């Protein structure tokens, strides 16, 4: 699968996950105006495409020992990185970060399964 198709699938999955997290998770604040939301989703998608594989490689033992649930930790680290990079994204606290990471994990599994 080409990088353009992977980008498009991750973009759609991340957009849906961030939108749901903004609506339903207290402590998560992401701009929902089109321009701001598109920038946030694009940055998260680029993190997923280029930095997430490095994080997964480092945390492979954790992922194996937890029978795949370590992916939630990987997604939490990517969201924390997004929170550090963009000042418009506010994830306040460990519980909102964990819930958002679970939402991102589930939607990436459902909407972008061919990218694994």
Backbone torsions as a table, in degrees:
resi	resn	phi	psi	omega
1	UNK	NA	135.8	-177.8
2	UNK	-75.0	164.6	-177.9
3	UNK	-65.9	-31.7	-179.8
4	UNK	-67.7	-43.6	178.7
5	UNK	-65.7	-41.0	178.2
6	UNK	-63.0	-42.9	178.6
7	UNK	-60.2	-45.5	-178.0
8	UNK	-63.7	-43.4	179.6
9	UNK	-65.8	-45.0	177.5
10	UNK	-64.8	-37.4	-179.9
11	UNK	-61.1	-46.4	-179.7
12	UNK	-65.0	-45.8	-179.4
13	UNK	-64.1	-43.7	-179.7
14	UNK	-68.2	-37.3	178.2
15	UNK	-62.7	-45.8	179.0
16	UNK	-63.5	-42.6	-178.2
17	UNK	-65.8	-45.1	-179.3
18	UNK	-67.9	-36.2	177.6
19	UNK	-63.9	-46.3	178.9
20	UNK	-64.1	-41.0	179.7
21	UNK	-64.8	-38.9	178.8
22	UNK	-64.6	-38.5	-178.4
23	UNK	-75.1	-39.6	-167.0
24	UNK	-112.0	-11.2	-178.5
25	UNK	-108.1	117.6	175.6
26	UNK	-68.6	136.6	-179.7
27	UNK	98.9	0.0	177.0
28	UNK	-113.1	122.9	179.9
29	UNK	-128.4	113.5	179.0
30	UNK	-130.0	134.7	179.7
31	UNK	-62.7	131.6	-178.3
32	UNK	-100.7	-0.7	171.8
33	UNK	-65.9	148.6	-171.1
34	UNK	-55.4	-47.3	-176.2
35	UNK	-65.8	-48.6	-179.3
36	UNK	-64.7	-41.7	180.0
37	UNK	-65.5	-40.4	179.1
38	UNK	-63.8	-38.9	178.2
39	UNK	-65.2	-45.0	-179.6
40	UNK	-62.2	-46.2	-178.8
41	UNK	-66.3	-38.8	178.9
42	UNK	-63.8	-44.6	179.1
43	UNK	-63.8	-43.2	178.1
44	UNK	-63.5	-38.8	178.7
45	UNK	-65.8	-40.8	176.8
46	UNK	-64.9	-38.2	175.2
47	UNK	-62.5	-42.0	179.7
48	UNK	-64.4	-36.0	-177.0
49	UNK	-79.3	-35.7	-170.6
50	UNK	-112.9	-35.1	-176.5
51	UNK	-97.6	-35.1	-178.3
52	UNK	-57.7	-39.6	177.2
53	UNK	-60.9	-33.7	177.0
54	UNK	-68.4	-42.1	177.9
55	UNK	-64.0	-41.5	178.0
56	UNK	-62.7	-38.2	179.7
57	UNK	-64.8	-40.5	179.5
58	UNK	-69.3	-38.4	-176.0
59	UNK	-95.5	16.5	-180.0
60	UNK	-55.1	-43.7	178.3
61	UNK	-60.2	-38.2	178.5
62	UNK	-66.4	-41.8	179.6
63	UNK	-62.8	-41.1	-180.0
64	UNK	-68.7	-45.1	-178.4
65	UNK	-65.6	-27.1	-179.2
66	UNK	-99.2	12.5	179.1
67	UNK	55.2	40.8	175.1
68	UNK	96.1	-13.5	-179.4
69	UNK	-71.7	-12.8	175.9
70	UNK	-65.6	-15.2	176.1
71	UNK	-61.3	-31.5	177.3
72	UNK	-63.4	-39.3	175.9
73	UNK	-64.0	-41.5	177.5
74	UNK	-60.7	-45.5	178.9
75	UNK	-66.8	-34.6	176.6
76	UNK	-64.4	-39.7	177.5
77	UNK	-66.7	-37.7	177.5
78	UNK	-67.6	-37.6	176.7
79	UNK	-68.3	-37.4	176.3
80	UNK	-63.9	-40.6	176.2
81	UNK	-62.4	-42.0	175.9
82	UNK	-60.3	-42.0	178.2
83	UNK	-62.0	-36.0	178.3
84	UNK	-73.5	-36.9	-175.2
85	UNK	-75.5	-45.7	-174.4
86	UNK	-105.5	120.4	179.6
87	UNK	-71.7	-16.7	179.3
88	UNK	-78.4	-16.0	178.4
89	UNK	-93.2	123.5	179.3
90	UNK	-125.4	115.0	172.8
91	UNK	-118.7	104.1	-171.8
92	UNK	-100.8	100.3	175.2
93	UNK	112.8	162.2	-177.9
94	UNK	-74.1	-39.1	-179.6
95	UNK	-64.8	-47.3	175.6
96	UNK	-61.2	-35.9	177.8
97	UNK	-65.0	-43.7	179.8
98	UNK	-65.9	-43.6	179.5
99	UNK	-65.1	-40.4	178.1
100	UNK	-66.4	-39.0	177.7
101	UNK	-63.2	-38.3	177.3
102	UNK	-65.4	-43.1	178.4
103	UNK	-61.9	-44.9	179.1
104	UNK	-62.9	-42.0	-179.8
105	UNK	-61.9	-46.9	-177.4
106	UNK	-65.6	-45.7	-178.1
107	UNK	-70.3	-34.1	174.2
108	UNK	-66.4	-36.1	177.1
109	UNK	-65.8	-41.7	-176.6
110	UNK	-78.7	-42.1	-171.5
111	UNK	-95.3	-21.3	-178.4
112	UNK	-129.9	51.0	-176.3
113	UNK	-70.5	-24.4	-176.2
114	UNK	-76.6	-8.1	-176.6
115	UNK	-88.6	-5.4	-176.9
116	UNK	-78.2	NA	NA
